[in-house]
Amino acid sequence: MRRWFARVLVFVVAAVLCTQPAAADEAAPPLHMRLNGDFAQAVWEVSTGSAHSDGVVTVTRDHASQRLQALVDSVTFDENGGVETFSTTIADVTTGFQFSVQRAGLRGASVTGQVTATRTTVTIDGPTTEETVVLPIDLTWVGAGPIQTDSGHWMSLIAGMRDNMHWNGRTRSATATGSFAGTDINDPAATLGREVTGDVSTDSAGLLAARSMLNGGPAALQPVVHNRFNGVYATADWVDYSVPLVAGITVDREHNAARLIADVTRYRTDDYAELIGDTTTHVDVSEGFDFALDRKTLDAAAVHAGPLPATRCTTDYASSQTTCRPTTMRISIIWTAFIDPMWRNLHETFKVDGFRDVYHSVGWEAEALGAGTMGGLALGDSFEGGSIGRGQVSEALSYP
């Protein structure tokens, strides 16, 4: 299920956040998204002499609600093998289809119907068009492998928003056959499952600018928001499945300006290991901490701070109630690089529901181990990943 979620979850959250009223200078509380139900996913790739198409469909059902998400990328070629057009089709709907699951033993599932989607087509040396299309879907999943316990964590920091996701449940490999949008599908590596997913998203400058624009604030004069960075940074993430706990920190410095963003999320479970709630402590500050980094060698870094102003939000999943209060957090993290710095050049473009993010970064980066304490919690053995780097970032965010 993460193959789809990890790619678009941040931008779905962005679209939701942009519709929530908030003052331009107001810190937003964490946004919680969760699933406690069934899902089925199919991935495909089809090529002919004149076209190529790949896509993913994920269908979920949580109690009385259901959702279908799909992403299809298509390319057509001219008679000389050059690209003629390429298009992206995105569907995210809760109606127009029927989803049924054979839950016992995760034996199978099926989805049929007509789903509404948005298709953007780019013609080489021609116009770019966007249209609403209605696509037929008829897919059947048949369980094929053993049932497995599935648990894990995914974390990202994009456009000023940190996203923590934790899940546990059961999955089973399956074969998916049928059709979607006129394309025949045969995915022998499809997935069926039943799981509980808890997701906590905290936003800062990027999404607050979007909120301000949509509510007539100063950003309304800027249809495109530009973010630029030229400096040094250190990041680290930790995951402890025994608690369960997820933590992350990003510290950067550009000229004389520095910023620290940190989150610690502790999940609560019942006697059956089902997620029943979480508590997230969030810090986003530009002063009150000491950050040291060897810009030349990128072999070590450290940050020490405290107590820093923070927000702590506690959520009960059964009642969907979230309460927040101010608090403080002490932080002391030391990074040690374990490989030599590598040159990185990354360019990515994302577009969902009118939101577009064009991101480009270039610079040197070394993978590093982060260890220390955040909010009184010892972090080190649960290390998930980290880095020390210097470089330039240019990002353009356009909002509907």
WOMO-V320081 format. One record per residue. N is the residue number from 0. NEAR is the number of other ideal C-beta (glycine too) atoms within 8 Angstrom. Layout:
n = <N | N>
near = <NEAR | NEAR>
//
This chain:
n = <0 | 1 | 2 | 3 | 4 | 5 | 6 | 7 | 8 | 9 | 10 | 11 | 12 | 13 | 14 | 15 | 16 | 17 | 18 | 19 | 20 | 21 | 22 | 23 | 24 | 25 | 26 | 27 | 28 | 29 | 30 | 31 | 32 | 33 | 34 | 35 | 36 | 37 | 38 | 39 | 40 | 41 | 42 | 43 | 44 | 45 | 46 | 47 | 48 | 49 | 50 | 51 | 52 | 53 | 54 | 55 | 56 | 57 | 58 | 59 | 60 | 61 | 62 | 63 | 64 | 65 | 66 | 67 | 68 | 69 | 70 | 71 | 72 | 73 | 74 | 75 | 76 | 77 | 78 | 79 | 80 | 81 | 82 | 83 | 84 | 85 | 86 | 87 | 88 | 89 | 90 | 91 | 92 | 93 | 94 | 95 | 96 | 97 | 98 | 99 | 100 | 101 | 102 | 103 | 104 | 105 | 106 | 107 | 108 | 109 | 110 | 111 | 112 | 113 | 114 | 115 | 116 | 117 | 118 | 119 | 120 | 121 | 122 | 123 | 124 | 125 | 126 | 127 | 128 | 129 | 130 | 131 | 132 | 133 | 134 | 135 | 136 | 137 | 138 | 139 | 140 | 141 | 142 | 143 | 144 | 145 | 146 | 147 | 148 | 149 | 150 | 151 | 152 | 153 | 154 | 155 | 156 | 157 | 158 | 159 | 160 | 161 | 162 | 163 | 164 | 165 | 166 | 167 | 168 | 169 | 170 | 171 | 172 | 173 | 174 | 175 | 176 | 177 | 178 | 179 | 180 | 181 | 182 | 183 | 184 | 185 | 186 | 187 | 188 | 189 | 190 | 191 | 192 | 193 | 194 | 195 | 196 | 197 | 198 | 199 | 200 | 201 | 202 | 203 | 204 | 205 | 206 | 207 | 208 | 209 | 210 | 211 | 212 | 213 | 214 | 215 | 216 | 217 | 218 | 219 | 220 | 221 | 222 | 223 | 224 | 225 | 226 | 227 | 228 | 229 | 230 | 231 | 232 | 233 | 234 | 235 | 236 | 237 | 238 | 239 | 240 | 241 | 242 | 243 | 244 | 245 | 246 | 247 | 248 | 249 | 250 | 251 | 252 | 253 | 254 | 255 | 256 | 257 | 258 | 259 | 260 | 261 | 262 | 263 | 264 | 265 | 266 | 267 | 268 | 269 | 270 | 271 | 272 | 273 | 274 | 275 | 276 | 277 | 278 | 279 | 280 | 281 | 282 | 283 | 284 | 285 | 286 | 287 | 288 | 289 | 290 | 291 | 292 | 293 | 294 | 295 | 296 | 297 | 298 | 299 | 300 | 301 | 302 | 303 | 304 | 305 | 306 | 307 | 308 | 309 | 310 | 311 | 312 | 313 | 314 | 315 | 316 | 317 | 318 | 319 | 320 | 321 | 322 | 323 | 324 | 325 | 326 | 327 | 328 | 329 | 330 | 331 | 332 | 333 | 334 | 335 | 336 | 337 | 338 | 339 | 340 | 341 | 342 | 343 | 344 | 345 | 346 | 347 | 348 | 349 | 350 | 351 | 352 | 353 | 354 | 355 | 356 | 357 | 358 | 359 | 360 | 361 | 362 | 363 | 364 | 365 | 366 | 367 | 368 | 369 | 370 | 371 | 372 | 373 | 374 | 375 | 376 | 377 | 378 | 379 | 380 | 381 | 382 | 383 | 384 | 385 | 386 | 387 | 388 | 389 | 390 | 391 | 392 | 393 | 394 | 395 | 396 | 397 | 398 | 399>
near = <13 | 8 | 9 | 12 | 12 | 8 | 7 | 10 | 12 | 12 | 12 | 11 | 14 | 14 | 12 | 9 | 15 | 13 | 6 | 8 | 4 | 9 | 6 | 11 | 4 | 7 | 6 | 13 | 8 | 12 | 12 | 12 | 9 | 10 | 10 | 9 | 9 | 11 | 15 | 18 | 13 | 12 | 11 | 12 | 7 | 9 | 6 | 6 | 4 | 5 | 10 | 10 | 13 | 9 | 14 | 11 | 13 | 13 | 15 | 10 | 12 | 10 | 6 | 3 | 7 | 10 | 11 | 17 | 11 | 17 | 13 | 13 | 11 | 11 | 11 | 10 | 11 | 8 | 3 | 4 | 5 | 7 | 9 | 8 | 10 | 10 | 11 | 11 | 17 | 12 | 13 | 9 | 11 | 6 | 4 | 8 | 14 | 6 | 12 | 7 | 10 | 10 | 6 | 5 | 6 | 15 | 7 | 12 | 14 | 9 | 15 | 8 | 9 | 9 | 13 | 10 | 14 | 11 | 12 | 11 | 11 | 8 | 10 | 8 | 3 | 4 | 4 | 7 | 7 | 7 | 7 | 7 | 9 | 8 | 14 | 10 | 17 | 9 | 16 | 10 | 14 | 9 | 13 | 8 | 7 | 4 | 7 | 8 | 6 | 11 | 7 | 8 | 12 | 10 | 13 | 8 | 10 | 9 | 11 | 10 | 16 | 12 | 15 | 15 | 13 | 14 | 14 | 12 | 12 | 11 | 13 | 14 | 10 | 16 | 10 | 13 | 9 | 10 | 11 | 15 | 11 | 6 | 11 | 6 | 12 | 8 | 11 | 6 | 6 | 14 | 12 | 16 | 14 | 9 | 13 | 11 | 14 | 13 | 13 | 14 | 15 | 13 | 11 | 11 | 7 | 13 | 15 | 15 | 13 | 16 | 16 | 13 | 13 | 10 | 8 | 5 | 10 | 7 | 11 | 9 | 4 | 9 | 4 | 7 | 13 | 8 | 13 | 8 | 8 | 7 | 9 | 10 | 12 | 19 | 12 | 14 | 12 | 14 | 12 | 10 | 7 | 4 | 7 | 12 | 13 | 16 | 15 | 14 | 15 | 12 | 15 | 11 | 12 | 8 | 5 | 3 | 7 | 12 | 10 | 17 | 12 | 13 | 16 | 13 | 14 | 9 | 13 | 8 | 9 | 6 | 3 | 5 | 6 | 9 | 13 | 9 | 11 | 13 | 11 | 14 | 13 | 12 | 13 | 9 | 11 | 6 | 5 | 6 | 14 | 7 | 12 | 6 | 12 | 8 | 6 | 4 | 6 | 14 | 8 | 11 | 13 | 11 | 15 | 8 | 12 | 10 | 6 | 14 | 8 | 12 | 11 | 12 | 12 | 10 | 13 | 10 | 11 | 6 | 5 | 8 | 6 | 11 | 6 | 8 | 6 | 6 | 8 | 8 | 14 | 12 | 18 | 10 | 15 | 10 | 14 | 9 | 14 | 6 | 7 | 5 | 12 | 8 | 6 | 11 | 6 | 8 | 6 | 8 | 8 | 9 | 9 | 11 | 10 | 8 | 16 | 10 | 14 | 8 | 13 | 10 | 11 | 8 | 10 | 11 | 12 | 14 | 9 | 14 | 9 | 16 | 9 | 11 | 11 | 14 | 10 | 5 | 9 | 5 | 14 | 9 | 4 | 10 | 13 | 9 | 7 | 14 | 11 | 17 | 14 | 9 | 11 | 9 | 11 | 10 | 12 | 11 | 15 | 8 | 11 | 5>
//
